[in-house]
Amino acid sequence: MNFWDRILFGNPFSDWAIAFGIIVVSFALIKILKGPIMKKLKKWSLETVITFDDFIVLAIEKSVIPFLYFAAIFGAFDYLTFNTRTTHIIQVAKLFIITYFILGLLNSAIQYAIFTFLDKQENSDVKKKQARSLVIILKGVVWILGLVFLINNLGYNVTTIITGLGIGGIAIALAAQAVLGDFFSYFVIFFDRPFEIDDFIIVDDKTIGAVEYIGIKTTRIRSISGEQIVCSNKDLTDSRVHNYKKMMRRRIVFSIGVIYQTTAEQMKKIPGIIKATIDAAENATFDRSHFSAFGDFSMNFETVYFIETPDYNMYMDTQQKIYLEILQAFEKENIEFAYPTQTLFAANAFVQQKQEKTNGVESKSATERTN
């Protein structure tokens, strides 16, 4: 018998040689073409501003090219003839490998989409670290769905599996309502972004501090007194949150009072003095200043202005400067600030009444002596 006609696992040596040749030639072509093609693709991606082409190049290098090697092997196997059992094993292997590469591409696309979304925001590096847990969860969901799809394509009935997953999911949901509530609130915080890392927030007018970490179950806030406050995500989404970092400007209202001995001419100058002081201050915008009321012991002026920055320290520096300038201007104009005073007339009336009574007694005594 000719050497090439000998049978090995149901195929002559000649067919095995051809199959092996298909693998060798395919591997050689992939190896030869991969270098210049990938070099050209990488050069093209570097010339563009967008990052989607970088993702395409990376996907080709990490997934498509390795898949081509497996495709060459299975192409060679298709040239050969095997028994039913071996053919079934090869088909299952094909399905596993195809599913693996497709799910890998889907997971890469999910990670790319999320990280690209975060790249457009502030503190993107910190947010990427926080989002890794979300990416892991989404990848796990994709793998579970992929395995169900794979089992279904292998000819098994997945109805029981899906039913079991549904019943198990309901049981888990009932047993871990609080955890799931925090988990879904994490998605709300992540996509709706009511606050972000380093934002200064006040929760229900009680919890005050800067956001340090946003996790799947809890969010950690560094309070102004120094300690770390751990809040559940559900509590935060159900609460009224004041986010001071989102504030574009601060509206400042303050009142001053001057004594009643202030002349009308001095009173007319006060709004102008305040306006000039605020206009001269940096990052401050004057709104109004009016003689607003006659108080119990002072004549009151109400002033409104804006600080064009959310920075609290700058707000305090600017307000201090404005107050000092107003104080100096009032000293030059001899305008005195009022302080709580009260004039009592009851004592004078009592003394006068006593004197009148004494005078009446003395007059009566003089009349009696005369008589």
C-alpha positions in Angstrom: 0.0 0.0 0.0 1.2 3.5 -0.9 2.3 5.6 2.2 -0.1 8.4 1.3 -3.0 5.9 1.1 -2.6 4.7 4.7 -5.5 5.5 7.0 -5.2 7.4 10.2 -8.4 8.1 12.2 -10.5 7.5 9.2 -8.4 9.7 6.8 -5.5 8.9 4.4 -2.2 10.4 5.1 -2.6 12.5 2.0 -5.6 14.3 3.5 -3.8 14.8 6.7 -0.9 16.3 4.8 -3.2 18.6 3.0 -5.0 19.6 6.2 -1.6 20.3 7.9 -0.6 22.3 4.8 -3.7 24.4 5.1 -2.8 25.2 8.7 0.8 26.0 7.9 0.0 28.2 4.9 -2.8 30.0 6.8 -0.6 30.6 9.8 2.2 31.9 7.6 -0.2 34.2 5.7 -1.6 35.6 8.9 1.9 36.1 10.3 3.1 37.9 7.2 0.1 40.1 6.6 -0.5 40.9 10.3 2.7 43.1 10.6 2.1 45.6 7.7 -1.6 45.7 8.2 -1.5 46.3 11.9 1.3 48.9 11.4 -0.9 50.7 8.8 -4.0 50.6 11.0 -2.1 51.9 14.1 -0.6 54.7 12.0 -4.1 55.6 10.8 -5.5 55.6 14.4 -2.7 57.9 15.6 -3.6 60.5 12.9 -7.2 60.8 14.0 -8.6 62.6 17.1 -11.4 60.2 17.9 -10.7 57.1 20.0 -13.1 54.7 18.4 -10.5 53.8 15.7 -8.1 52.9 18.6 -10.7 50.5 20.0 -11.1 48.9 16.5 -7.4 48.4 16.1 -7.1 46.9 19.6 -10.1 44.6 19.0 -8.5 43.4 15.7 -5.2 42.7 17.5 -6.6 41.0 20.6 -9.6 39.2 19.1 -9.8 39.0 15.4 -6.3 37.9 14.6 -6.3 35.1 17.3 -9.7 34.0 16.0 -8.2 33.7 12.5 -5.7 31.2 13.8 -8.5 29.0 15.2 -10.5 29.5 12.0 -7.5 28.1 10.0 -7.4 25.0 12.3 -11.1 24.3 12.0 -10.9 24.9 8.2 -8.3 22.2 8.0 -10.5 19.9 10.1 -13.4 20.5 7.7 -11.3 19.0 5.0 -11.0 15.8 6.9 -13.7 13.2 7.6 -14.5 12.0 11.1 -17.0 9.8 12.7 -20.2 11.3 14.2 -18.8 11.6 17.8 -15.6 13.4 16.7 -17.5 15.7 14.4 -19.8 16.6 17.2 -16.9 17.4 19.5 -15.3 19.6 16.8 -18.6 21.5 16.3 -19.0 22.0 20.1 -15.4 23.3 20.2 -16.2 25.7 17.3 -19.2 27.0 19.1 -17.3 27.5 22.3 -14.5 29.4 20.6 -16.9 31.6 18.5 -19.0 32.4 21.6 -15.8 33.2 23.6 -14.5 35.7 21.0 -18.0 37.3 20.4 -18.5 37.8 24.2 -15.0 39.1 24.5 -15.7 41.7 21.8 -19.0 42.7 23.5 -17.3 43.1 26.9 -14.6 45.2 25.3 -17.2 47.4 23.6 -19.1 47.8 26.9 -15.9 48.8 28.7 -14.9 51.2 25.9 -18.4 52.8 25.9 -18.3 53.4 29.7 -14.8 54.7 29.9 -15.2 56.9 26.8 -18.3 58.4 28.6 -16.2 59.0 31.7 -13.3 60.5 29.8 -15.5 63.5 28.9 -16.1 64.3 32.6 -14.1 65.9 35.4 -11.9 63.6 37.5 -12.2 60.9 34.9 -9.4 58.8 36.4 -11.1 58.6 39.7 -14.4 57.9 38.1 -12.9 55.1 36.1 -11.7 53.4 39.3 -15.2 53.7 40.7 -16.7 52.3 37.5 -14.6 49.1 37.5 -17.1 47.4 39.7 -19.9 48.3 37.3 -17.9 47.0 34.3 -17.3 43.7 36.1 -21.0 43.3 36.9 -22.0 44.1 33.3 -19.4 41.6 32.0 -20.7 39.0 34.3 -24.2 39.5 32.9 -22.9 39.2 29.3 -21.1 36.0 30.1 -24.2 34.5 31.8 -26.4 35.3 28.8 -23.7 34.0 26.5 -23.6 30.7 28.3 -27.4 30.4 28.1 -27.2 31.1 24.4 -24.4 28.5 24.0 -26.3 25.8 25.9 -29.4 26.5 23.8 -27.3 26.1 20.6 -25.9 22.8 21.8 -29.4 21.4 21.7 -30.3 21.5 25.4 -33.6 22.9 26.6 -32.8 26.1 28.5 -36.4 26.7 29.6 -35.6 25.0 32.9 -32.4 27.0 33.4 -34.2 30.3 32.7 -37.0 29.4 35.0 -34.6 28.5 37.7 -32.7 31.7 37.2 -36.0 33.6 37.5 -37.1 31.9 40.6 -33.6 32.2 42.1 -33.6 35.9 41.2 -36.9 36.5 42.9 -35.7 34.7 46.0 -32.5 36.7 46.1 -34.4 39.9 45.5 -36.7 39.3 48.4 -33.8 38.3 50.7 -31.6 41.2 49.8 -34.0 44.1 49.2 -31.8 46.7 50.9 -28.7 45.6 49.0 -30.5 45.6 45.7 -32.0 49.0 46.5 -28.5 50.4 47.1 -27.2 48.6 44.0 -29.9 50.2 41.7 -29.4 53.6 43.4 -25.7 53.3 42.4 -26.8 53.1 38.8 -29.0 56.2 39.4 -26.0 58.1 40.9 -23.7 56.8 38.1 -25.8 57.8 35.2 -27.9 60.8 36.6 -24.9 62.3 38.4 -26.6 64.3 41.1 -23.1 64.5 42.7 -19.6 63.4 41.8 -16.3 62.7 43.5 -15.0 65.9 45.4 -18.4 67.6 45.3 -19.3 69.4 48.5 -22.8 68.4 49.5 -25.3 68.8 52.3 -27.8 65.9 52.7 -31.1 66.8 54.3 -29.4 69.8 56.0 -27.6 67.3 58.4 -24.7 65.6 56.7 -22.2 68.0 55.4 -18.9 67.2 53.6 -17.1 66.3 50.3 -17.8 63.1 48.4 -14.8 60.8 48.6 -16.0 57.5 47.1 -19.1 56.2 45.4 -19.4 52.4 45.7 -22.0 49.8 44.7 -23.7 49.9 48.1 -22.4 53.0 50.0 -21.1 56.5 49.3 -18.4 57.9 51.6 -18.4 61.6 52.6 -15.6 63.4 54.4 -17.2 65.7 56.8 -15.9 69.2 57.5 -15.0 68.1 61.1 -12.7 65.4 59.6 -14.5 62.1 60.1 -15.7 59.9 57.3 -19.5 59.4 57.0 -20.7 56.3 55.2 -24.2 56.6 53.7 -26.2 54.0 51.8 -26.8 54.9 48.2 -30.6 54.5 48.6 -30.6 57.0 51.4 -28.8 59.5 49.2 -31.2 59.1 46.2 -34.2 59.4 48.6 -32.9 62.5 50.3 -32.7 66.2 49.4 -29.1 66.9 48.4 -27.6 70.4 48.2 -24.6 70.2 45.8 -22.5 73.3 46.3 -20.0 72.5 43.5 -22.8 72.8 40.9 -23.5 76.3 42.2 -22.5 78.9 39.6 -22.7 82.0 41.9 -23.6 82.9 45.5 -26.3 85.4 46.3 -25.3 87.4 49.4 -27.8 89.5 51.4 -26.6 91.6 54.4 -28.1 94.4 56.4 -26.5 97.3 58.3 -28.0 99.9 60.7 -26.9 103.5 61.4 -27.9 105.6 64.3 -30.9 108.0 64.2 -28.6 111.0 64.6 -27.4 110.3 61.0 -28.3 113.3 58.7 -30.4 113.0 55.6 -27.4 113.9 53.4 -25.4 111.1 55.0 -28.3 108.7 54.5 -28.4 109.5 50.7 -24.7 108.7 50.4 -24.8 105.2 52.0 -26.2 103.2 49.0 -23.6 104.8 46.7 -20.8 104.0 49.1 -21.8 100.4 49.3 -22.3 100.1 45.5 -18.8 101.6 44.8 -17.2 99.2 47.3 -18.8 96.1 45.8 -18.1 97.2 42.2 -14.4 97.5 43.2 -14.2 94.0 44.6 -13.0 91.1 42.4 -15.6 88.4 41.5 -18.4 90.5 43.0 -21.5 91.8 41.1 -23.7 94.5 42.8 -27.5 94.0 42.6 -29.1 96.6 44.9 -28.8 98.6 48.2 -31.8 100.4 49.8 -32.8 102.2 52.9 -35.2 99.4 54.0 -36.7 100.1 57.4 -36.8 102.3 60.5 -35.8 99.9 63.3 -36.2 100.1 67.0 -32.8 101.6 67.5 -31.4 102.0 63.9 -32.2 103.0 60.4 -31.5 99.9 58.3 -30.1 99.3 54.8 -30.4 96.0 52.9 -27.9 95.1 50.3 -27.8 92.3 47.8 -24.8 91.2 45.7 -23.4 88.1 43.9 -20.1 86.3 44.2 -19.3 84.9 40.7 -17.6 81.7 42.0 -18.7 78.7 44.1 -15.4 78.8 46.0 -16.2 79.3 49.7 -12.8 80.7 50.7 -13.0 83.3 47.9 -16.5 84.2 49.0 -15.3 84.8 52.6 -12.2 86.8 51.4 -14.3 89.0 49.2 -17.0 89.6 51.9 -14.4 90.5 54.4 -12.8 93.0 52.0 -16.2 94.6 51.3 -17.0 94.9 55.0 -13.7 96.5 55.8 -14.0 99.0 52.9 -17.5 100.0 54.0 -16.2 100.5 57.5 -13.4 102.8 56.3 -15.8 104.7 54.1 -18.2 105.3 56.9 -15.4 106.5 59.2 -14.5 109.1 56.5 -18.1 110.3 56.2 -18.6 110.3 60.1 -21.4 107.8 59.7 -21.9 105.7 62.9 -23.2 102.2 63.0 -26.1 101.6 65.4 -26.0 99.2 68.3 -28.9 98.1 70.5 -29.9 101.1 72.7 -33.0 102.0 74.7 -34.0 105.3 76.3 -36.2 105.0 79.4 -38.5 107.9 80.2 -40.3 106.1 83.1 -37.7 107.1 85.7 -37.9 110.8 84.8 -41.7 110.8 85.0 -41.5 109.1 88.4 -39.0 111.7 89.8 -41.1 114.5 88.4 -44.3 113.1 90.0 -42.5 112.7 93.3 -41.2 116.3 93.2 -44.7 117.6 92.4 -46.1 115.6 95.3 -43.3 116.9 97.7 -44.0 120.5 96.5 -47.7 120.0 97.2 -47.0 118.8 100.8 -44.7 121.7 101.5 -47.3 124.2 100.2 -50.0 122.7 102.4 -47.7 122.9 105.5 -46.9 126.5 104.8 -50.6 127.4 104.6 -51.3 125.7 107.9 -48.5 127.6 109.6 -49.9 130.8 108.2 -53.3 130.1 109.5 
